[in-house]
């Protein structure tokens, strides 16, 4: 079987396509989180530098699109929006679901959505904070904007954490307290910085914070995402790996070229 992502499904496998966009084959279903399929160039106030490693059309049928937030083009661009709204199901937070309309379903933190079938899967929304703890909060109490992460689980399947744009280790501690340890963590990092926001401080995880989050979660495998492809990312996969090395966690890190599959080694 090819290690390159295509329409053929795997039982449990992960592939980062660039930016935050990650394909998750899980229990016979295909998930895509934060679809960004536009070509490089200006996107509002941000600049995309690299296109997707695999085109949306080459992914075949997508069962569920997960959207951590819909208000920033580096997580949800024009072609990503088209792909998301064409899927049979889109799970996100309540504010985004109201803006997007069907097929979007909004989940509050720790609310779950059950996908029935021969292998039932639970998708649980979990907290995320898109900036520093003392950041300016909107009317809903969110830093930068409302964001959600997700946890996937099912009988006989690993527990998977998909962070979304989260900068808070405290949020991760809350998730660990409620959900327990996870097997696989896809952590959005890149230390995204926008000079006009929060004095240019990181709006997403630094490598050091990602390593701390992985340790809190007890993750057996960590996959970095959201570390390249946009000019406002201030840390890349090298800094991410360096932080895990310093924390003594390099052996749980999985990095392959974009568009290639990662399969947990214990499966």
C-alpha positions as CSV (number, residue, x, y, z in Angstrom):
1,X,0.0,0.0,0.0
2,X,1.3,3.4,-0.9
3,X,2.5,5.7,1.8
4,X,1.1,8.7,-0.1
5,X,-2.4,9.9,0.7
6,X,-5.0,9.2,-1.9
7,X,-8.6,8.1,-1.9
8,X,-7.8,4.7,-0.4
9,X,-8.6,4.6,3.3
10,X,-6.7,3.2,6.2
11,X,-8.0,2.0,9.5
12,X,-6.0,4.4,11.6
13,X,-3.6,6.8,10.0
14,X,-2.7,10.5,9.9
15,X,-1.2,12.9,7.3
16,X,-0.5,16.6,7.5
17,X,-1.1,18.2,4.1
18,X,0.4,21.6,5.0
19,X,-0.5,24.4,7.5
20,X,-3.0,22.9,9.9
21,X,-4.8,20.7,7.4
22,X,-4.6,17.1,8.6
23,X,-6.3,14.0,7.2
24,X,-7.3,11.4,9.9
25,X,-8.5,8.0,8.8
26,X,-10.1,6.6,11.9
27,X,-12.2,3.5,12.3
28,X,-13.1,3.4,8.6
29,X,-14.1,7.0,8.3
30,X,-12.1,9.9,6.8
31,X,-11.8,13.1,8.8
32,X,-10.1,16.4,7.7
33,X,-9.4,19.1,10.2
34,X,-9.1,22.8,9.2
35,X,-9.1,22.4,5.4
36,X,-6.9,24.9,3.6
37,X,-6.6,24.0,-0.1
38,X,-6.0,27.4,-1.7
39,X,-2.8,28.1,-3.7
40,X,-0.1,30.3,-2.2
41,X,-0.6,34.1,-2.1
42,X,-2.2,36.8,0.0
43,X,-5.2,35.8,2.1
44,X,-6.6,38.9,3.7
45,X,-3.9,40.1,6.2
46,X,-2.0,36.8,6.0
47,X,0.3,35.3,3.3
48,X,0.3,31.6,2.3
49,X,3.7,30.5,1.1
50,X,3.1,26.8,0.1
51,X,0.1,25.0,-1.4
52,X,-1.4,21.8,-0.1
53,X,0.7,18.6,-0.6
54,X,-2.4,16.8,-1.8
55,X,-5.4,18.4,-3.6
56,X,-8.8,18.1,-2.1
57,X,-10.1,16.2,-5.2
58,X,-7.5,13.5,-4.6
59,X,-8.8,12.7,-1.1
60,X,-12.0,11.0,-2.3
61,X,-15.0,11.1,-0.1
62,X,-14.5,13.0,3.2
63,X,-17.0,11.8,5.9
64,X,-16.4,14.5,8.5
65,X,-14.8,17.9,8.3
66,X,-13.6,19.3,11.7
67,X,-13.2,23.1,11.8
68,X,-11.4,24.5,14.9
69,X,-12.5,28.0,13.8
70,X,-13.8,29.7,10.7
71,X,-12.6,33.3,11.1
72,X,-8.9,33.0,10.1
73,X,-7.8,32.1,6.5
74,X,-4.8,30.1,7.7
75,X,-7.2,27.5,9.1
76,X,-10.2,27.9,6.8
77,X,-9.6,29.4,3.4
78,X,-11.8,29.7,0.3
79,X,-11.3,26.3,-1.2
80,X,-11.3,24.8,2.3
81,X,-14.7,26.3,2.9
82,X,-16.0,24.8,-0.3
83,X,-14.7,21.4,0.7
84,X,-16.2,21.7,4.2
85,X,-19.6,22.7,3.1
86,X,-19.7,19.9,0.5
87,X,-19.1,17.2,3.2
88,X,-22.0,15.3,4.8
89,X,-21.0,16.6,8.3
90,X,-19.0,19.5,9.6
91,X,-18.3,19.7,13.3
92,X,-17.1,22.9,14.9
93,X,-17.9,25.3,17.8
94,X,-21.4,26.9,18.1
95,X,-20.5,30.3,16.8
96,X,-19.0,28.9,13.6
97,X,-21.9,26.5,13.1
98,X,-24.3,29.5,13.2
99,X,-22.3,31.4,10.7
100,X,-21.7,28.4,8.3
101,X,-25.1,26.8,8.4
102,X,-25.8,23.2,7.3
103,X,-24.1,20.8,7.4
104,X,-22.3,22.4,10.4
105,X,-23.1,21.2,13.9
106,X,-21.8,23.2,16.8
107,X,-20.4,21.6,19.9
108,X,-19.7,23.4,23.2
109,X,-16.6,22.4,25.2
110,X,-16.8,18.7,26.3
111,X,-20.0,18.1,24.3
112,X,-19.9,15.0,22.1
113,X,-21.3,13.9,18.8
114,X,-21.8,10.2,18.2
115,X,-21.1,8.6,14.8
116,X,-23.0,5.3,14.7
117,X,-21.9,2.3,12.6
118,X,-20.1,-1.0,12.9
119,X,-17.4,1.0,14.6
120,X,-19.1,3.8,16.6
121,X,-16.9,6.9,17.0
122,X,-17.3,9.7,19.5
123,X,-16.1,13.2,18.6
124,X,-15.8,15.4,21.6
125,X,-15.2,19.2,21.5
126,X,-12.5,20.3,23.9
127,X,-11.3,23.8,25.0
128,X,-8.7,25.9,23.2
129,X,-7.4,29.4,23.8
130,X,-6.1,31.2,20.7
131,X,-3.5,33.5,22.4
132,X,-1.8,34.4,25.7
133,X,-3.7,33.9,29.0
134,X,-4.0,37.7,29.6
135,X,-5.0,38.4,26.0
136,X,-7.9,40.7,25.1
137,X,-11.2,38.8,25.2
138,X,-14.2,39.4,23.1
139,X,-17.8,39.5,24.3
140,X,-17.9,35.7,24.5
141,X,-14.8,35.6,26.7
142,X,-12.5,34.3,23.9
143,X,-9.0,35.4,23.1
144,X,-8.6,36.3,19.5
145,X,-11.7,34.4,18.6
146,X,-13.7,31.3,19.6
147,X,-11.8,28.1,18.9
148,X,-12.3,24.4,19.6
149,X,-10.2,21.3,19.7
150,X,-11.4,17.8,19.3
151,X,-10.9,14.3,20.8
152,X,-11.8,11.2,18.8
153,X,-12.4,7.9,20.5
154,X,-14.0,4.5,19.8
155,X,-14.0,0.9,21.0
156,X,-10.7,-0.7,19.9
157,X,-9.4,2.6,18.6
158,X,-6.7,4.9,20.0
159,X,-7.8,8.1,21.7
160,X,-6.8,11.1,19.4
161,X,-6.4,14.7,20.4
162,X,-6.6,17.4,17.7
163,X,-5.6,20.7,19.3
164,X,-6.9,23.3,16.9
165,X,-5.3,26.8,17.4
166,X,-4.5,26.5,21.1
167,X,-1.8,28.3,23.0
168,X,-2.8,27.3,26.5
169,X,-1.2,24.5,28.6
170,X,-3.9,25.1,31.2
171,X,-6.5,24.2,28.7
172,X,-4.6,21.0,28.0
173,X,-4.5,20.2,31.7
174,X,-8.3,20.6,31.8
175,X,-8.7,18.2,28.9
176,X,-6.4,15.7,30.5
177,X,-8.5,15.9,33.7
178,X,-11.7,15.3,31.8
179,X,-10.6,12.9,29.1
180,X,-7.5,11.2,30.6
181,X,-4.4,10.3,28.7
182,X,-4.4,10.2,24.9
183,X,-2.6,7.9,22.5
184,X,-2.1,10.3,19.6
185,X,-1.8,14.1,19.8
186,X,-1.9,16.3,16.6
187,X,-0.6,19.6,18.0
188,X,-0.9,22.9,16.1
189,X,2.1,25.0,16.9
190,X,4.2,27.3,14.8
191,X,4.1,30.1,17.5
192,X,1.9,32.2,15.1
193,X,2.5,35.9,15.5
194,X,0.7,38.9,14.1
195,X,2.2,42.2,15.1
196,X,-1.2,43.9,15.5
197,X,-2.5,41.2,17.8
198,X,-1.4,40.7,21.5
199,X,1.8,42.7,21.0
200,X,3.1,40.1,18.6
201,X,3.1,37.4,21.3
202,X,2.4,33.8,20.2
203,X,-1.2,33.0,19.3
204,X,-0.5,29.2,19.0
205,X,1.8,26.8,20.8
206,X,5.5,27.2,20.8
207,X,7.5,24.1,20.5
208,X,8.2,24.2,24.3
209,X,4.6,24.5,25.1
210,X,3.7,21.7,22.8
211,X,6.2,19.4,24.6
212,X,4.7,20.4,27.9
213,X,1.2,19.7,26.5
214,X,2.3,16.3,25.2
215,X,3.7,15.4,28.6
216,X,0.5,16.5,30.4
217,X,-1.6,14.3,28.0
218,X,0.7,11.3,28.3
219,X,0.7,11.1,24.6
220,X,2.3,8.0,23.0
221,X,2.7,9.7,19.6
222,X,2.8,13.4,18.7
223,X,2.4,14.8,15.2
224,X,3.2,18.5,14.6
225,X,0.9,20.6,12.4
226,X,0.5,24.3,11.7
227,X,4.2,24.8,11.6
228,X,4.8,25.9,8.0
229,X,3.2,27.3,4.9
230,X,2.3,30.7,6.2
231,X,4.6,33.8,6.8
232,X,3.2,34.5,10.3
233,X,4.5,31.2,11.8
234,X,7.6,32.1,13.8
235,X,8.7,28.5,14.5
236,X,9.0,25.5,12.2
237,X,9.3,21.8,12.6
238,X,12.9,22.2,13.5
239,X,12.1,24.3,16.6
240,X,9.3,21.9,17.4
241,X,11.7,18.9,17.3
242,X,14.3,20.7,19.3
243,X,11.9,21.4,22.1
244,X,10.8,17.8,22.2
245,X,14.5,16.8,22.3
246,X,15.2,19.1,25.2
247,X,12.2,17.7,27.1
248,X,13.4,14.1,26.5
249,X,10.3,13.4,24.3
250,X,11.9,13.0,20.9
251,X,11.0,9.3,20.7
252,X,7.3,10.1,20.6
253,X,7.5,12.6,17.7
254,X,6.5,11.6,14.2
255,X,7.5,13.8,11.3
256,X,7.2,12.7,7.6
257,X,6.9,14.7,4.4
258,X,3.5,16.4,3.9
259,X,1.0,14.1,2.2
260,X,2.6,10.9,3.6
261,X,0.9,8.7,6.0
262,X,1.8,8.2,9.7
263,X,0.6,5.0,11.3
264,X,1.0,4.6,15.1
265,X,3.8,2.0,15.5
266,X,1.8,-0.1,17.9
267,X,-1.0,-0.8,15.4
